[in-house]
Structure formats: structure tokens, C-alpha cells
Amino acid sequence: MSIIITRRALVLGAAATLAGCDRLASNATIRRALFSAENFHQWAQRSLMARNAMAREFHPDQISPIFRANGTANPNTPEYKALWRGGFADWRLRVTGLVDRPLSLSLAQFHAMPHREQITRHDCVEGWSAIGKWRGVPLSLILNAARMRDTARYIVLRCADDMGGGKAYYESIDMVDAFHPQTILAFALNDRPLSVANGAPLRLRVERQLGYKQAKYLMAIEAVNSLSQIGRGKGGFWEDHAGYDWYAGI
């Protein structure tokens, strides 16, 4: 029998758990850190649910007739247009940072790797949702192939979409989400290669987080031990420029 924990149940359960933590909560510094919205959400989800708890998967007849594009619909830079015109034959995903074996992977190599298919719901911070079938390579497979070092704590995703002023989109996740079974580097949506609007040629799917964490137009991933030197130090473009939470778990 499977148990489904809703966000409401998660929060109520966390509150009940915290009711017995008087000594911990008496420390003002710990209290401020614990009860900030983002930290509390991350703590509650990670503490009360198994780390490999799966996001809900749906049946094929539940797939949305239209899967809207979130964020950028086309990077439209000279570099991206050249890759697109060539069918992404010259595109490569670079894997760097705290790894012993840096990688440069083509789209053909991704297609040849073991992959996973999952039908999941995309929840956008703008208030809409859509269900789609994704196919891609587990991120864990790539990180293991690159021989990621034990000192790495985060994976930074660098993208092709120009957000203005020469700033390309970037995001990051921690190792719990990076190695989650449903975290994949997707190259197909609804049994078709990704369209430009939906992130061609490769995008992240981290199914237990909101849409802005699902980085599109991937160009590189980097294993790091701190986010302090990434952008303005908050771990993602919208986190740095619009105050979004770094942890966007659902």
C-alpha cells in the first residue's frame, strides 16, 4: 500500500514534530534559520518524506493536449540558432567542476544511453500546470560517469537562453535531488524530440520542484561545493534577481 503525503499534511506533521523541540527553538539563530519559509519547507519535506519519495506519475490518457512553454520560448542568440539549424549535431553538454573525468557529450550519445520515461505534472510558479511524458537520461548516470568528487555539494546548470545584458540562465540543485530517480536530463516530450519552446535539445526534469528549477537549453553542468560564487550567490537566476526561493519543492 502506498502512502500519499500532501503538502498540508507535511506542514501539519512538521508543526507537530517541532512542538517537542523547545530547547532547539529557544536558540534565536536556529529559530530564524529553521522557520524561514524556504528552510522550513526544505526541512519539512526532507525530514518527513523519504529522500527517494517519488513525485506522482500519471497514465497516458492524462497527458495534457498542449504543454505550455515556461520561461524563455526561444534563446534566439546567434550561437543557439546555429546549433538549431544544424539539428544540434554540434551541440555538446560539458560536465566540469569537482569531477575527476570531465565530459563533453553529444545529443547522439544521450540518445544511446540508458534512459527513463515518466509522465509527470509540471507546476509553474505562474499558476498553471501541465502533464507530459518525458524521456531522458538519469542525471545520476552522468555524474557517476564523470566520477564526481565527494566534496561536491551542488550541481549548477548553465543554459543557452540570454536573460538580458549577456546573462545566461542558470540554476542549481543539491545532491539529494541530483541523485533522485526521477531527476533526468530530458531530450523528448510526449514521444517527440524537445521543441525549441520546451528546451531543445536537453533540459532538466527535477520532478519534485517547481517549473523555474527545470532548466532548459542545457549547455553545461558543473559540480561545486558552494553556491557563493554562482551569480549573486543564491543559486539561480530568479533567486538572484527576483527573490525566488532556491528550494522550490512541491
Order of alpha helices (4+ residues) and beta strands (2+ residues): alpha-alpha-alpha-alpha-alpha-beta-beta-alpha-beta-beta-alpha-beta-beta-alpha-beta-beta-beta-beta-alpha
